[in-house]
Amino acid sequence: MHSSWEDGRRAFTDAAEWFVRTAASVDDRWDQPGLGEWDVRALVGHTSRSLLTLETYLARPAASVEIPSAADYYRATRAAAADSAVAARGREAGAALGCDPAAALAEIAARVLPLLDGRDGRELVTTIAGGMRFADYLPTRTFELAVHTADLATALKIPPDVPSTAAAQALHLVVDLAVADGLAGPLLLAATGRPSLPGGFSVL
């Protein structure tokens, strides 16, 4: 557990720091298209929730483990993730960042990252899906940071250079989801230069 926890903690920290650095390069482009119906501000706002929900859930201890893995978390939250309220929360979170979103985000990260100090991953937290070990929940936040910071970089036309630690953890989660849902074949073919994935393909 300890080695895995330290790896997870490093991946999350690297992803969060990359997010803060990327948001700092937005300059005056907050109203430009970000992802889907989100502008850049809303995309950053949604992504900031990866930090804010961690802070919230750590303050809500769980009595038992109901969701045993990061992949199970995504399977349990699929319906909620497709809800139109997600887009609205992203816009609200973007607005909450105020007149200097990059500075506000940096302050959030500076507040949240130290919350990992002194923890060993065995803590039980209450998530939207149910009780989880913190070590199993944290990779879901790393995944969100990795994917959406890559979205942000793409919107800003800069390379989506995901930190290797975060990339490895995010891709591991993609593999877990693809294998469990019978989607490994198309993913393997696309990753090795065969025909591209069908439109709308997702493991989420």
LUMNU-223835 format. One record per residue: residue in three letters; x, y, z of N, C-alpha, C, O, CB in turn. Coordinates in steps of 0.1 Angstrom, whole numbers, padded with zeros to 4 digits, always signed. Glycine has a CB too. Layout:
% residues N
ALAXYZXYZXYZXYZXYZ...
***
This chain:
% residues 204
MET+0008-0012+0000+0000+0000+0000+0009+0013+0000+0006+0022-0007-0009+0000+0012HIS+0020+0013+0008+0027+0025+0009+0033+0029-0004+0032+0041-0007+0038+0023+0020SER+0040+0020-0011+0046+0024-0024+0036+0028-0034+0037+0038-0041+0054+0012-0030SER+0025+0021-0034+0014+0025-0044+0008+0038-0040+0005+0046-0048+0003+0014-0044TRP+0007+0041-0027+0001+0053-0022+0011+0065-0026+0006+0075-0031-0001+0053-0007GLU+0023+0063-0024+0033+0073-0027+0033+0076-0042+0034+0088-0047+0047+0070-0023ASP+0032+0066-0050+0031+0068-0065+0018+0076-0068+0019+0085-0077+0031+0054-0072GLY+0007+0072-0062-0005+0079-0065-0005+0094-0061-0010+0102-0067-0017+0072-0058ARG+0001+0096-0049+0003+0109-0044+0011+0118-0054+0008+0129-0056+0009+0109-0030ARG+0022+0112-0058+0031+0119-0067+0024+0122-0081+0025+0133-0086+0044+0111-0070ALA+0016+0113-0086+0009+0115-0098-0001+0126-0097-0002+0135-0106+0002+0102-0102PHE-0009+0126-0086-0018+0137-0083-0012+0150-0082-0016+0160-0088-0027+0134-0071THR-0001+0151-0075+0006+0164-0073+0011+0169-0086+0010+0181-0089+0018+0162-0063ASP+0018+0160-0094+0023+0164-0107+0012+0169-0116+0013+0179-0123+0030+0153-0113ALA+0000+0162-0116-0011+0166-0124-0016+0180-0120-0020+0188-0128-0022+0156-0124ALA-0018+0182-0107-0023+0194-0102-0014+0206-0105-0018+0217-0109-0025+0194-0087GLU-0001+0204-0104+0009+0214-0107+0009+0218-0122+0011+0229-0126+0023+0210-0102TRP+0007+0207-0130+0006+0210-0145-0006+0218-0148-0006+0227-0157+0006+0196-0153PHE-0017+0215-0142-0030+0222-0144-0028+0237-0140-0032+0245-0148-0041+0216-0135VAL-0022+0239-0129-0019+0253-0125-0010+0261-0135-0013+0272-0138-0013+0254-0110ARG+0000+0254-0139+0009+0260-0149+0002+0263-0162+0004+0274-0168+0021+0251-0152THR-0006+0254-0166-0013+0255-0179-0023+0267-0178-0025+0275-0187-0020+0242-0183ALA-0031+0267-0167-0041+0278-0165-0034+0291-0165-0040+0301-0169-0049+0275-0152ALA-0022+0292-0160-0014+0304-0159-0011+0310-0173-0008+0322-0174-0002+0303-0151SER-0012+0301-0183-0008+0306-0197-0021+0310-0205-0020+0314-0216-0001+0295-0204VAL-0032+0310-0198-0045+0314-0205-0044+0329-0209-0049+0332-0220-0057+0312-0196ASP-0039+0337-0201-0038+0352-0203-0053+0358-0205-0060+0357-0195-0030+0355-0216ASP-0056+0363-0216-0069+0369-0218-0079+0360-0226-0088+0365-0232-0067+0383-0225ARG-0076+0347-0226-0084+0338-0235-0095+0331-0227-0099+0320-0232-0075+0328-0242TRP-0100+0336-0216-0109+0329-0208-0123+0327-0215-0130+0318-0211-0111+0336-0195ASP-0126+0336-0224-0139+0334-0231-0138+0326-0244-0149+0324-0250-0144+0348-0234GLN-0127+0322-0247-0125+0314-0259-0131+0300-0257-0132+0295-0246-0110+0313-0264PRO-0134+0293-0268-0140+0279-0267-0130+0270-0259-0118+0270-0262-0142+0273-0281GLY-0136+0262-0250-0127+0253-0242-0130+0238-0246-0121+0232-0252-0130+0255-0227LEU-0142+0233-0242-0145+0220-0245-0161+0219-0246-0168+0222-0236-0140+0210-0234GLY-0166+0214-0257-0180+0213-0259-0187+0227-0257-0183+0237-0263-0186+0203-0249GLU-0196+0227-0248-0203+0240-0245-0196+0249-0236-0200+0260-0233-0217+0237-0240TRP-0185+0244-0230-0177+0252-0221-0167+0262-0228-0161+0258-0238-0169+0243-0211ASP-0166+0274-0223-0155+0282-0227-0143+0278-0218-0144+0270-0209-0158+0298-0226VAL-0132+0285-0220-0120+0281-0212-0122+0283-0197-0117+0275-0190-0108+0290-0217ARG-0128+0294-0193-0131+0296-0179-0139+0284-0173-0136+0280-0162-0139+0309-0177ALA-0150+0280-0180-0158+0269-0175-0150+0256-0174-0152+0248-0165-0170+0268-0183LEU-0142+0254-0184-0133+0242-0185-0124+0242-0173-0122+0232-0166-0125+0241-0198VAL-0118+0253-0170-0109+0254-0158-0117+0253-0146-0112+0246-0136-0101+0268-0159GLY-0129+0259-0145-0137+0257-0133-0140+0243-0131-0139+0238-0119-0149+0265-0135HIS-0145+0236-0141-0148+0221-0139-0136+0214-0134-0137+0205-0125-0153+0215-0153THR-0124+0216-0140-0112+0209-0137-0108+0212-0122-0103+0204-0116-0101+0212-0146SER-0111+0224-0118-0107+0228-0104-0115+0220-0094-0111+0219-0083-0110+0243-0102ARG-0126+0215-0098-0134+0206-0089-0127+0193-0085-0131+0187-0075-0148+0203-0096SER-0117+0189-0093-0109+0178-0090-0102+0180-0077-0099+0171-0069-0099+0174-0101LEU-0098+0193-0075-0091+0197-0062-0102+0199-0051-0100+0195-0040-0083+0209-0064LEU-0112+0206-0055-0122+0210-0044-0130+0198-0039-0133+0198-0027-0132+0220-0050THR-0133+0188-0047-0140+0177-0042-0132+0168-0033-0136+0162-0024-0146+0168-0054LEU-0119+0168-0036-0109+0161-0027-0110+0167-0014-0110+0160-0003-0095+0161-0033GLU-0109+0180-0013-0110+0187-0001-0123+0184+0007-0123+0182+0019-0108+0203-0003THR-0134+0184+0000-0147+0182+0006-0148+0168+0011-0152+0166+0022-0158+0184-0005TYR-0144+0158+0003-0145+0144+0007-0136+0140+0019-0140+0132+0027-0143+0135-0005LEU-0125+0146+0019-0116+0143+0031-0122+0148+0044-0119+0142+0054-0102+0150+0029ALA-0131+0157+0043-0138+0162+0055-0150+0154+0058-0157+0157+0068-0141+0177+0054ARG-0153+0144+0050-0165+0135+0052-0160+0121+0053-0162+0113+0043-0175+0137+0041PRO-0156+0116+0065-0151+0102+0066-0163+0093+0063-0174+0095+0066-0146+0100+0080ALA-0159+0081+0057-0169+0071+0055-0168+0060+0065-0158+0058+0072-0168+0065+0041ALA-0179+0053+0067-0179+0042+0077-0174+0029+0071-0170+0020+0079-0193+0040+0083SER-0176+0027+0058-0172+0015+0052-0169+0017+0037-0172+0028+0032-0183+0004+0053VAL-0162+0007+0031-0159+0008+0017-0171+0002+0009-0174-0009+0010-0146+0000+0013GLU-0176+0011+0000-0187+0006-0009-0183+0006-0023-0188-0002-0031-0199+0016-0008ILE-0172+0014-0027-0167+0014-0040-0152+0010-0039-0144+0017-0034-0168+0028-0047PRO-0149-0002-0044-0135-0008-0041-0124-0003-0050-0113-0006-0047-0136-0022-0042SER-0127+0004-0061-0116+0008-0070-0120+0021-0078-0131+0025-0078-0113-0003-0080ALA-0110+0027-0084-0112+0039-0092-0121+0035-0104-0130+0043-0108-0099+0045-0097ALA-0119+0024-0110-0127+0020-0121-0142+0018-0117-0151+0022-0124-0122+0007-0128ASP-0144+0012-0105-0157+0010-0100-0164+0024-0098-0176+0025-0099-0157+0002-0087TYR-0156+0034-0094-0161+0047-0092-0167+0053-0105-0178+0058-0105-0150+0057-0086TYR-0160+0051-0116-0165+0056-0128-0177+0048-0133-0186+0054-0139-0154+0055-0139ARG-0177+0036-0131-0189+0028-0135-0201+0032-0127-0212+0033-0132-0187+0013-0133ALA-0199+0035-0114-0210+0039-0105-0215+0053-0108-0227+0057-0105-0206+0039-0091THR-0207+0062-0114-0211+0076-0116-0214+0079-0131-0215+0091-0135-0200+0085-0111ARG-0215+0069-0139-0217+0071-0154-0230+0080-0156-0230+0089-0164-0218+0058-0161ALA-0241+0076-0150-0253+0083-0152-0252+0098-0147-0257+0107-0154-0265+0077-0144ALA-0246+0100-0136-0244+0114-0131-0235+0122-0140-0237+0134-0141-0238+0113-0116ALA-0225+0115-0145-0215+0123-0154-0222+0127-0167-0217+0137-0173-0203+0114-0157ALA-0232+0121-0171-0239+0124-0183-0250+0135-0181-0256+0140-0190-0246+0112-0190ASP-0252+0138-0168-0263+0148-0165-0259+0162-0169-0248+0166-0168-0266+0148-0150SER-0269+0170-0174-0267+0183-0178-0262+0192-0167-0256+0203-0169-0279+0189-0185ALA-0264+0188-0155-0260+0196-0143-0245+0197-0142-0239+0206-0137-0265+0190-0130VAL-0238+0187-0148-0223+0187-0148-0218+0200-0155-0209+0207-0151-0217+0174-0155ALA-0224+0203-0167-0220+0214-0175-0223+0227-0167-0215+0236-0167-0227+0215-0188ALA-0234+0227-0160-0238+0239-0152-0228+0241-0141-0224+0253-0138-0252+0238-0147ARG-0225+0230-0134-0215+0232-0123-0201+0236-0128-0195+0244-0121-0213+0218-0116GLY-0198+0232-0140-0185+0237-0145-0185+0252-0147-0176+0259-0144-0182+0230-0159ARG-0196+0257-0153-0198+0272-0155-0198+0279-0141-0192+0290-0140-0210+0275-0163GLU-0205+0273-0132-0205+0280-0118-0192+0280-0112-0188+0290-0106-0215+0272-0109ALA-0184+0269-0113-0171+0268-0108-0161+0278-0114-0153+0284-0108-0165+0254-0109GLY-0163+0280-0128-0155+0289-0135-0158+0304-0130-0149+0311-0128-0158+0288-0150ALA-0171+0307-0128-0175+0320-0124-0169+0323-0110-0165+0334-0106-0190+0322-0124ALA-0169+0312-0101-0164+0314-0087-0149+0317-0087-0145+0321-0076-0167+0301-0080LEU-0142+0315-0098-0128+0318-0097-0125+0333-0098-0114+0337-0096-0121+0311-0109GLY-0136+0341-0101-0134+0355-0100-0127+0362-0111-0126+0357-0122-0128+0358-0087CYS-0122+0374-0108-0116+0382-0118-0102+0378-0122-0097+0382-0133-0115+0396-0114ASP-0095+0370-0114-0082+0364-0118-0082+0349-0116-0077+0344-0105-0071+0371-0109PRO-0088+0342-0125-0090+0327-0123-0077+0320-0121-0077+0311-0113-0097+0322-0135ALA-0066+0324-0128-0054+0316-0126-0048+0318-0112-0043+0308-0106-0043+0322-0136ALA-0049+0330-0107-0044+0332-0093-0053+0324-0083-0048+0319-0073-0044+0347-0089ALA-0066+0325-0085-0076+0317-0076-0073+0303-0077-0073+0296-0066-0090+0320-0080LEU-0070+0297-0089-0067+0283-0090-0054+0280-0082-0053+0270-0075-0066+0279-0105ALA-0044+0288-0084-0031+0286-0077-0033+0286-0062-0027+0278-0055-0021+0296-0081GLU-0042+0294-0057-0045+0294-0043-0052+0281-0038-0050+0276-0027-0054+0306-0039ILE-0061+0276-0046-0068+0264-0043-0058+0252-0043-0059+0245-0033-0079+0261-0054ALA-0049+0252-0052-0039+0241-0052-0030+0242-0040-0027+0232-0034-0031+0241-0065ALA-0026+0254-0037-0017+0256-0025-0024+0252-0012-0018+0248-0003-0013+0271-0024ARG-0038+0253-0012-0045+0249+0000-0048+0234+0000-0047+0227+0011-0058+0256+0000VAL-0050+0228-0011-0054+0214-0012-0043+0204-0012-0043+0194-0005-0062+0211-0024LEU-0032+0207-0019-0021+0197-0020-0015+0194-0006-0012+0182-0004-0010+0203-0028PRO-0014+0203+0004-0009+0199+0017-0018+0190+0025-0014+0184+0035-0006+0211+0025LEU-0031+0188+0020-0040+0179+0027-0035+0165+0026-0040+0156+0033-0054+0181+0021LEU-0026+0162+0016-0021+0148+0015-0011+0145+0025-0008+0133+0027-0016+0146+0001ASP-0005+0155+0031+0006+0153+0041+0001+0145+0053-0010+0148+0058+0012+0167+0045GLY+0009+0136+0057+0005+0128+0069-0005+0117+0067-0010+0111+0076+0001+0137+0079ARG-0010+0115+0054-0020+0105+0051-0013+0093+0045-0002+0094+0039-0031+0110+0042ASP-0019+0081+0046-0013+0069+0041-0022+0062+0030-0019+0051+0026-0010+0060+0052GLY-0034+0069+0027-0042+0063+0017-0053+0053+0022-0062+0050+0015-0034+0056+0007ARG-0052+0049+0035-0061+0040+0041-0074+0047+0046-0083+0041+0051-0055+0032+0051GLU-0073+0060+0046-0085+0068+0051-0097+0065+0043-0096+0063+0031-0082+0083+0051LEU-0109+0064+0049-0121+0062+0042-0128+0076+0040-0130+0083+0049-0130+0052+0049VAL-0132+0078+0027-0139+0091+0024-0152+0088+0018-0154+0078+0011-0130+0100+0015THR-0161+0098+0020-0175+0096+0014-0175+0104+0001-0175+0116+0001-0185+0102+0024THR-0176+0097-0010-0177+0103-0024-0191+0103-0028-0200+0098-0022-0168+0095-0033ILE-0193+0109-0040-0207+0109-0046-0212+0095-0049-0224+0092-0049-0207+0117-0059ALA-0202+0085-0050-0206+0071-0054-0207+0063-0041-0213+0052-0042-0196+0065-0063GLY-0202+0067-0030-0202+0060-0017-0188+0059-0011-0179+0066-0016-0206+0045-0020GLY-0187+0052+0000-0174+0052+0007-0163+0045-0001-0165+0035-0008-0176+0044+0020MET-0151+0051+0000-0139+0046-0007-0127+0048+0001-0126+0057+0010-0137+0053-0021ARG-0117+0040-0001-0104+0043+0005-0098+0055-0003-0100+0056-0015-0094+0030+0004PHE-0091+0063+0004-0086+0075-0002-0076+0072-0013-0076+0078-0023-0079+0084+0008ALA-0068+0061-0011-0059+0057-0021-0065+0052-0034-0059+0053-0045-0050+0046-0016ASP-0078+0048-0033-0085+0044-0045-0093+0055-0051-0095+0055-0064-0095+0033-0042TYR-0096+0065-0043-0103+0077-0049-0093+0087-0056-0097+0092-0066-0110+0084-0038LEU-0082+0088-0050-0072+0098-0055-0069+0097-0070-0068+0107-0077-0059+0097-0048PRO-0068+0084-0075-0065+0083-0090-0076+0088-0099-0074+0092-0110-0063+0068-0093THR-0088+0089-0093-0099+0095-0101-0097+0110-0103-0100+0115-0114-0113+0092-0095ARG-0091+0116-0093-0089+0131-0094-0077+0133-0103-0076+0143-0111-0086+0137-0080THR-0067+0124-0103-0055+0125-0112-0060+0124-0126-0055+0131-0135-0045+0115-0108PHE-0069+0114-0128-0074+0112-0142-0081+0124-0147-0079+0128-0158-0084+0100-0142GLU-0090+0130-0139-0097+0142-0143-0087+0153-0146-0089+0161-0156-0107+0146-0132LEU-0077+0155-0137-0068+0166-0140-0060+0163-0153-0058+0173-0160-0058+0167-0128ALA-0056+0151-0155-0048+0148-0167-0056+0150-0179-0051+0156-0189-0043+0133-0166VAL-0068+0145-0180-0076+0146-0192-0080+0160-0195-0079+0165-0206-0089+0137-0191HIS-0085+0167-0184-0090+0181-0187-0079+0191-0188-0081+0201-0195-0099+0185-0176THR-0068+0189-0183-0057+0198-0185-0052+0196-0200-0047+0205-0206-0045+0196-0175ALA-0052+0183-0204-0049+0181-0219-0060+0188-0227-0056+0193-0238-0049+0166-0222ASP-0072+0188-0223-0083+0195-0231-0079+0210-0231-0080+0217-0241-0096+0193-0224LEU-0075+0215-0219-0072+0229-0218-0060+0233-0227-0060+0243-0234-0069+0233-0204ALA-0050+0225-0227-0038+0227-0235-0042+0227-0250-0037+0235-0258-0027+0216-0232THR-0050+0218-0254-0055+0217-0268-0063+0230-0271-0061+0235-0282-0064+0205-0270ALA-0071+0234-0262-0079+0247-0265-0069+0259-0267-0072+0268-0274-0089+0249-0254LEU-0058+0258-0259-0049+0269-0260-0038+0268-0271-0029+0276-0272-0042+0271-0246LYS-0039+0256-0278-0030+0253-0289-0016+0252-0284-0006+0256-0290-0031+0264-0299ILE-0014+0245-0272-0001+0242-0267+0000+0226-0265-0011+0220-0264+0003+0249-0254PRO+0011+0220-0266+0012+0206-0265+0006+0200-0252+0009+0206-0241+0027+0201-0266PRO-0002+0190-0253-0008+0184-0240+0002+0174-0234+0000+0162-0234-0021+0177-0244ASP+0013+0180-0228+0024+0172-0223+0020+0167-0209+0025+0173-0199+0037+0180-0223VAL+0012+0157-0208+0008+0152-0195+0020+0147-0187+0028+0139-0193-0003+0140-0196PRO+0022+0150-0175+0034+0145-0167+0033+0130-0167+0023+0124-0166+0033+0150-0152SER+0045+0124-0168+0046+0109-0170+0039+0101-0159+0033+0091-0161+0060+0105-0171THR+0040+0106-0146+0034+0099-0135+0019+0099-0136+0013+0089-0134+0038+0106-0122ALA+0013+0111-0140-0001+0112-0141-0006+0105-0153-0017+0098-0153-0005+0127-0142ALA+0002+0105-0164-0002+0098-0176-0003+0083-0174-0012+0077-0178+0008+0101-0188ALA+0007+0078-0167+0007+0063-0164-0005+0059-0156-0011+0049-0159+0020+0059-0157GLN-0008+0067-0146-0020+0064-0138-0033+0065-0145-0042+0057-0144-0020+0072-0125ALA-0034+0076-0153-0046+0078-0161-0048+0067-0171-0059+0062-0173-0046+0091-0168LEU-0038+0063-0178-0039+0052-0188-0042+0039-0182-0049+0031-0188-0026+0052-0196HIS-0036+0037-0170-0039+0024-0163-0054+0023-0160-0060+0013-0161-0031+0023-0150LEU-0060+0034-0156-0075+0035-0154-0083+0032-0167-0093+0025-0167-0079+0048-0147VAL-0078+0038-0178-0084+0036-0191-0084+0021-0194-0094+0016-0199-0077+0044-0202VAL-0073+0015-0192-0072+0001-0195-0081-0008-0186-0088-0016-0191-0057-0004-0193ASP-0082-0004-0173-0091-0012-0164-0105-0011-0169-0112-0021-0170-0090-0006-0150LEU-0110+0001-0173-0123+0003-0178-0126-0004-0191-0136-0010-0193-0126+0018-0179ALA-0116-0003-0200-0118-0009-0213-0118-0024-0213-0127-0030-0219-0106-0005-0223VAL-0110-0030-0205-0110-0045-0203-0123-0049-0197-0129-0059-0202-0098-0049-0195ALA-0127-0043-0186-0139-0047-0179-0152-0046-0188-0161-0053-0187-0141-0039-0167ASP-0152-0036-0198-0164-0034-0206-0162-0040-0220-0171-0037-0229-0166-0019-0207GLY-0152-0048-0222-0151-0054-0235-0146-0045-0246-0150-0048-0258-0163-0061-0239LEU-0139-0035-0243-0135-0025-0253-0120-0025-0256-0115-0016-0262-0139-0011-0249ALA-0113-0035-0251-0099-0036-0252-0095-0038-0267-0085-0032-0271-0093-0047-0244GLY-0102-0045-0274-0098-0048-0288-0097-0035-0296-0087-0032-0302-0108-0057-0295PRO-0108-0027-0297-0107-0015-0305-0096-0005-0300-0090+0001-0308-0121-0008-0305LEU-0094-0005-0287-0084+0004-0281-0070-0001-0285-0062+0008-0289-0086+0005-0266LEU-0068-0014-0285-0055-0019-0289-0052-0016-0303-0041-0013-0307-0054-0034-0286LEU-0062-0019-0312-0060-0016-0326-0057-0002-0329-0048+0001-0337-0073-0021-0334ALA-0064+0007-0323-0062+0022-0326-0048+0026-0320-0041+0034-0327-0073+0030-0319ALA-0044+0020-0309-0031+0024-0303-0019+0019-0311-0008+0023-0308-0031+0020-0289THR-0022+0009-0319-0011+0003-0327-0012+0006-0342-0007-0002-0350-0010-0012-0325GLY-0019+0017-0345-0019+0022-0359-0029+0015-0368-0029+0018-0380-0006+0020-0364ARG-0038+0008-0363-0048+0002-0371-0059+0012-0373-0058+0024-0369-0054-0011-0364PRO-0071+0008-0378-0082+0018-0381-0085+0025-0368-0084+0020-0357-0094+0011-0386SER-0089+0038-0370-0091+0047-0359-0104+0042-0351-0112+0035-0357-0093+0061-0363LEU-0106+0047-0339-0117+0044-0331-0130+0050-0337-0129+0061-0343-0115+0049-0317PRO-0141+0044-0335-0154+0049-0340-0157+0062-0333-0153+0065-0322-0165+0039-0338GLY-0165+0071-0340-0168+0083-0334-0176+0082-0321-0184+0073-0320-0177+0091-0344GLY-0172+0090-0311-0178+0089-0298-0173+0078-0289-0179+0077-0278-0193+0087-0300PHE-0163+0071-0293-0158+0060-0285-0153+0066-0272-0146+0076-0271-0146+0053-0292SER-0156+0059-0261-0152+0063-0248-0153+0052-0238-0162+0043-0239-0160+0075-0242VAL-0143+0051-0229-0144+0040-0219-0152+0045-0207-0154+0037-0197-0130+0036-0215LEU-0156+0058-0206-0163+0063-0195-0178+0060-0196-0185+0064-0187-0160+0078-0194
***
